[in-house]
Amino acid sequence: MQLMNGKNNVILEVKDLKLHFPIYRGLIQRLVGYVKAVDGVSFTLRDGEVLGLVGESGCGKTTVGRTILRLYDPTSGEIWYHKKSGEKVNLATISQRQMKPLRRELRMIFQDPFSSLNPRLTVRDIIGEPLEIHGVARGKQAEQRVAELMQAVGLNPALMRRYPHEFSGGQRQRIGLARTLSLNPRLVIADEPVSALDVSVQAQVLNLLQELQRRLGLTLIFIAHDLSVVEHISDRIAVMYVGKIVEMAETTELLHRPLHPYTEALLSAIPPADPDIHPDRIQLQGEVPSPANPPSGCIFHPRCRYAKLECSQQEPQLTEAAPGHFVSCHFAKELHLKGIGAPA
């Protein structure tokens, strides 16, 4: 499937990525099935682009990010990373030893600013550890680099001898951000970096991340479950549901002209800026299906108010319904869905 024209500036191509966790039961640990956490995800990412990855908790967003960085080994699929030299490497098949030099270019910001930092290390050691592991800097040179990184993320370098518990949640997330940027990465996967923070602190960290992305030319996959947050920072948005991407388009296009009923439901849940406006929110019926036992046909059809017989029998493929706008819905061109600021 061709997801984008002009691949001369593509940095990442993910093709039919799957990660199925085995389920074992009984005394002899018999294999009884699989949890299909990621089930056929495909997308491309351009150099310097910010792709927002959104969906409900448990839909597989974080698993996609961790699998791309080989924190999980994929069940199948391809993850083609384009180096600066022009060489392409399939991250899905190389060994962890071969991954090590690439980890300088591929980095991650973890969701929890509390558990992602070692409480026994000082800030200087936390930020400087990647520099020493990859042989970039040691001693005073590493300390000078740590001071520069702390200043870049809005922290006082005089605090580098302190431990994580002596900082607030927002400051801890800035420490994690400095650690991520320590090796001058090309691609950063931000796994819900503001979800554990207060709203006012969220705005500070988001603005900082956006400023650093523009200044350093980072390519970013921004994982979140809040569409209003993703709207603020993303060039394109991909919507996930139970391990699959159901819609993907440029941010403005997706927010104002959704083509998938699940996207329409997510958009209706965004609170309006005017408290006097009372939107008609779409209440999805039923529960999110289990990735260990997904329904036949379209994964969303048991909760879709537009579902027809075909939806339960045949699985729709992610296809280009409009230029740059991909959707997996049998009736995407027939439905007239409501986006932000659009009449029903």
C-alpha positions as CSV (number, residue, x, y, z in Angstrom):
1,M,0.0,0.0,0.0
2,Q,1.4,3.4,-1.0
3,L,0.7,5.8,1.8
4,M,2.5,8.8,0.5
5,N,3.9,10.2,-2.7
6,G,7.5,11.3,-3.0
7,K,9.7,9.2,-0.7
8,N,12.9,11.3,-1.1
9,N,12.5,12.7,2.4
10,V,10.9,9.8,4.2
11,I,12.7,8.8,7.4
12,L,10.6,5.8,8.5
13,E,8.4,3.3,6.7
14,V,6.3,0.9,8.8
15,K,4.7,-1.9,6.8
16,D,2.0,-4.3,8.2
17,L,3.6,-4.3,11.6
18,K,2.2,-6.9,14.0
19,L,2.9,-7.8,17.6
20,H,0.9,-10.7,19.1
21,F,1.6,-11.6,22.7
22,P,1.0,-15.3,23.5
23,I,-1.6,-16.4,26.1
24,Y,-0.6,-19.4,28.2
25,R,-2.9,-21.2,30.6
26,G,-2.9,-24.3,32.9
27,L,-0.3,-26.1,34.8
28,I,1.7,-27.0,31.7
29,Q,1.3,-23.4,30.3
30,R,-0.5,-24.5,27.1
31,L,-0.7,-21.9,24.4
32,V,-4.4,-20.9,24.0
33,G,-4.3,-17.8,21.9
34,Y,-2.7,-14.4,21.3
35,V,-3.3,-10.8,22.3
36,K,-3.2,-8.9,19.1
37,A,-1.8,-5.7,20.5
38,V,-0.6,-4.4,17.1
39,D,-2.3,-6.0,14.1
40,G,-1.2,-4.7,10.7
41,V,-0.1,-1.1,11.3
42,S,1.3,0.7,8.2
43,F,2.4,4.4,7.8
44,T,5.3,6.5,6.6
45,L,7.0,9.4,8.3
46,R,8.8,12.3,6.6
47,D,11.9,13.9,7.9
48,G,11.0,16.8,10.3
49,E,7.4,15.8,10.6
50,V,5.3,15.4,13.7
51,L,2.8,12.4,13.5
52,G,0.2,12.3,16.3
53,L,-0.9,8.7,17.2
54,V,-4.2,8.8,19.2
55,G,-6.8,6.4,20.5
56,E,-8.3,5.0,23.7
57,S,-6.1,3.4,26.4
58,G,-5.1,-0.1,25.4
59,C,-5.5,0.4,21.6
60,G,-1.8,-0.3,21.0
61,K,-0.3,3.2,20.6
62,T,2.5,2.7,23.1
63,T,3.2,-0.8,21.8
64,V,3.7,0.6,18.3
65,G,6.3,3.0,19.6
66,R,8.2,0.5,21.6
67,T,8.2,-2.0,18.8
68,I,9.6,0.6,16.4
69,L,12.5,1.1,18.8
70,R,12.8,-2.7,19.3
71,L,12.0,-2.6,23.0
72,Y,9.6,-5.3,21.8
73,D,10.4,-7.8,19.0
74,P,7.7,-7.7,16.4
75,T,5.8,-10.8,15.4
76,S,5.9,-9.8,11.7
77,G,6.1,-6.8,9.5
78,E,8.8,-4.3,8.4
79,I,10.3,-1.2,10.0
80,W,12.5,0.6,7.4
81,Y,14.6,3.4,8.8
82,H,16.3,5.7,6.3
83,K,19.8,6.8,7.6
84,K,21.3,10.1,6.7
85,S,23.6,8.3,4.3
86,G,20.6,7.1,2.3
87,E,21.0,3.5,3.4
88,K,17.8,1.7,4.5
89,V,17.8,-0.7,7.4
90,N,14.9,-3.0,8.5
91,L,14.8,-2.5,12.3
92,A,12.4,-5.4,12.6
93,T,15.0,-8.0,11.6
94,I,18.4,-6.8,12.9
95,S,19.9,-7.9,16.2
96,Q,20.0,-5.9,19.4
97,R,23.8,-5.6,18.9
98,Q,23.1,-4.0,15.5
99,M,20.5,-1.7,17.0
100,K,22.9,-0.2,19.6
101,P,24.6,2.4,17.3
102,L,21.1,3.3,15.9
103,R,19.9,4.1,19.4
104,R,21.8,7.4,19.2
105,E,19.4,8.5,16.4
106,L,16.2,6.8,17.7
107,R,15.1,7.9,21.1
108,M,12.0,7.8,23.4
109,I,10.4,10.0,25.9
110,F,8.6,7.8,28.4
111,Q,5.1,8.5,29.8
112,D,5.7,8.5,33.5
113,P,8.2,11.1,34.8
114,F,8.4,9.3,38.1
115,S,9.2,5.7,37.2
116,S,11.3,6.5,34.1
117,L,14.1,8.1,36.1
118,N,16.4,6.1,38.3
119,P,15.9,7.4,41.9
120,R,19.4,6.4,42.9
121,L,21.1,8.6,40.2
122,T,21.6,12.3,40.2
123,V,20.3,14.4,37.3
124,R,23.9,14.7,36.1
125,D,24.2,10.9,35.9
126,I,20.8,10.4,34.4
127,I,21.4,12.8,31.5
128,G,25.0,12.0,31.1
129,E,24.6,8.2,31.1
130,P,23.8,7.9,27.3
131,L,26.9,10.0,26.6
132,E,29.1,7.6,28.4
133,I,27.4,4.4,27.0
134,H,27.9,5.6,23.4
135,G,31.4,7.0,24.0
136,V,30.4,10.6,23.2
137,A,31.7,12.4,26.2
138,R,33.1,11.6,29.7
139,G,34.1,13.6,32.8
140,K,34.1,17.3,32.6
141,Q,33.1,17.3,28.9
142,A,30.0,15.2,29.8
143,E,29.2,17.5,32.6
144,Q,29.4,20.5,30.3
145,R,27.1,18.8,27.9
146,V,24.6,18.0,30.7
147,A,24.6,21.7,31.7
148,E,23.9,22.7,28.1
149,L,21.0,20.3,27.9
150,M,19.5,21.4,31.2
151,Q,19.6,25.0,30.0
152,A,17.9,23.9,26.7
153,V,15.0,22.4,28.5
154,G,14.6,25.3,31.0
155,L,16.4,23.8,34.1
156,N,19.0,25.4,36.2
157,P,22.4,23.5,35.7
158,A,23.2,24.2,39.3
159,L,20.6,21.5,40.2
160,M,22.4,18.7,38.4
161,R,23.7,17.1,41.7
162,R,20.1,16.7,43.0
163,Y,18.0,13.5,42.7
164,P,14.7,13.0,40.9
165,H,12.6,13.1,44.0
166,E,13.7,16.7,44.6
167,F,11.9,17.9,41.5
168,S,8.3,18.5,40.5
169,G,6.5,16.3,37.9
170,G,7.0,18.9,35.2
171,Q,10.7,19.3,36.0
172,R,11.2,15.5,36.0
173,Q,9.7,15.3,32.5
174,R,12.1,18.0,31.4
175,I,14.9,15.9,32.8
176,G,13.7,13.0,30.7
177,L,13.5,15.2,27.7
178,A,17.1,16.4,28.2
179,R,18.2,12.7,28.5
180,T,16.4,12.0,25.2
181,L,18.1,14.9,23.4
182,S,21.6,14.1,24.8
183,L,22.7,12.2,21.7
184,N,21.2,14.6,19.1
185,P,18.6,12.1,17.8
186,R,16.8,12.3,14.4
187,L,13.6,10.5,15.4
188,V,11.9,10.8,18.8
189,I,8.9,8.8,20.0
190,A,7.1,10.7,22.7
191,D,4.9,8.3,24.7
192,E,2.1,10.5,26.3
193,P,4.8,12.8,27.7
194,V,2.2,15.2,29.3
195,S,-0.6,12.9,30.4
196,A,0.7,12.6,34.0
197,L,1.1,16.4,34.4
198,D,-1.2,19.2,35.5
199,V,-2.9,21.1,32.7
200,S,-0.7,24.3,33.2
201,V,2.4,22.2,33.3
202,Q,1.2,20.3,30.2
203,A,1.2,23.5,28.2
204,Q,4.7,24.4,29.3
205,V,6.1,21.0,28.3
206,L,4.2,21.0,25.0
207,N,5.4,24.4,24.1
208,L,9.0,23.4,25.0
209,L,8.8,20.2,22.9
210,Q,7.4,22.2,20.0
211,E,10.1,24.8,20.2
212,L,12.9,22.1,20.4
213,Q,11.3,20.2,17.5
214,R,11.4,23.3,15.3
215,R,14.9,24.4,16.4
216,L,16.6,21.0,16.2
217,G,14.6,19.7,13.2
218,L,13.4,16.6,15.1
219,T,11.1,14.0,13.5
220,L,8.5,13.1,16.2
221,I,5.9,10.5,16.8
222,F,3.6,12.0,19.5
223,I,1.5,9.4,21.3
224,A,-1.5,10.6,23.2
225,H,-5.2,9.9,23.9
226,D,-6.2,13.6,24.0
227,L,-7.0,14.9,20.5
228,S,-6.8,18.5,21.7
229,V,-3.2,18.0,22.8
230,V,-2.3,16.2,19.5
231,E,-3.9,19.0,17.5
232,H,-1.6,21.5,19.0
233,I,1.6,19.8,17.9
234,S,1.0,17.4,15.0
235,D,1.3,17.8,11.2
236,R,-0.6,14.6,10.7
237,I,-2.8,12.4,12.9
238,A,-3.3,8.6,12.9
239,V,-6.2,7.2,14.8
240,M,-5.9,3.8,16.3
241,Y,-8.5,1.3,17.5
242,V,-7.8,-2.1,18.9
243,G,-4.4,-2.5,17.3
244,K,-5.2,-1.0,13.9
245,I,-5.0,2.4,12.3
246,V,-8.5,3.3,11.2
247,E,-7.9,6.8,9.8
248,M,-4.9,9.0,9.0
249,A,-4.7,12.4,7.5
250,E,-3.2,15.9,7.9
251,T,-4.4,17.5,11.2
252,T,-6.7,20.1,9.8
253,E,-8.2,17.7,7.3
254,L,-8.9,15.0,9.9
255,L,-10.3,17.3,12.5
256,H,-12.7,19.1,10.2
257,R,-13.6,16.3,7.7
258,P,-13.4,12.9,9.5
259,L,-14.2,9.9,7.4
260,H,-14.4,7.2,10.1
261,P,-17.2,6.9,12.6
262,Y,-14.7,6.3,15.5
263,T,-12.9,9.5,14.7
264,E,-16.2,11.4,14.7
265,A,-16.9,10.0,18.1
266,L,-13.5,11.1,19.4
267,L,-13.9,14.6,18.0
268,S,-17.4,14.9,19.6
269,A,-15.8,14.3,23.0
270,I,-13.5,17.4,22.8
271,P,-14.9,20.0,25.1
272,P,-15.6,23.4,23.3
273,A,-13.8,26.5,24.4
274,D,-17.1,28.3,25.0
275,P,-18.8,26.9,28.1
276,D,-22.2,28.1,26.8
277,I,-21.9,25.6,23.9
278,H,-23.4,22.2,24.6
279,P,-22.4,19.9,21.8
280,D,-24.2,16.7,20.9
281,R,-21.7,14.1,22.0
282,I,-21.7,10.7,20.5
283,Q,-22.1,8.0,23.1
284,L,-20.6,4.8,21.8
285,Q,-22.5,1.7,22.9
286,G,-20.9,-1.4,24.3
287,E,-17.3,-2.0,25.3
288,V,-14.0,-1.9,23.5
289,P,-13.5,-5.5,22.1
290,S,-10.7,-7.6,23.5
291,P,-7.6,-7.7,21.3
292,A,-7.4,-11.4,22.3
293,N,-10.8,-12.1,20.7
294,P,-11.5,-9.3,18.1
295,P,-14.8,-9.4,16.3
296,S,-15.1,-10.5,12.6
297,G,-15.2,-8.0,9.8
298,C,-14.6,-4.3,10.8
299,I,-13.1,-4.1,14.3
300,F,-15.4,-1.2,15.1
301,H,-18.7,-2.5,13.8
302,P,-20.2,-3.7,17.2
303,R,-20.1,-0.1,18.4
304,C,-20.7,1.8,15.1
305,R,-24.1,3.4,14.6
306,Y,-23.7,3.3,10.8
307,A,-22.8,-0.4,10.7
308,K,-24.4,-2.7,8.0
309,L,-24.3,-6.4,7.4
310,E,-21.2,-6.1,5.2
311,C,-19.3,-4.5,8.2
312,S,-19.6,-7.7,10.2
313,Q,-18.5,-10.0,7.4
314,Q,-15.6,-8.3,5.6
315,E,-12.7,-6.4,7.1
316,P,-12.1,-3.0,5.4
317,Q,-8.6,-2.1,4.3
318,L,-6.8,1.2,5.0
319,T,-7.2,2.9,1.6
320,E,-6.7,6.5,0.3
321,A,-10.3,7.9,0.1
322,A,-9.0,11.4,-0.6
323,P,-5.5,12.8,-1.4
324,G,-3.4,12.1,1.7
325,H,-6.5,10.9,3.7
326,F,-6.6,7.2,4.5
327,V,-9.5,5.4,6.2
328,S,-10.6,1.8,6.8
329,C,-14.4,2.0,6.4
330,H,-16.6,0.4,3.7
331,F,-18.9,3.4,3.6
332,A,-16.4,6.3,4.1
333,K,-17.4,8.0,0.9
334,E,-21.1,7.7,1.6
335,L,-21.2,9.0,5.2
336,H,-21.3,12.7,6.1
337,L,-19.7,12.8,9.5
338,K,-19.3,15.8,11.8
339,G,-15.9,17.3,12.5
340,I,-14.9,20.2,14.7
341,G,-16.7,23.4,13.8
342,A,-18.8,21.6,11.2
343,P,-22.6,21.2,11.2
344,A,-24.1,17.7,11.6
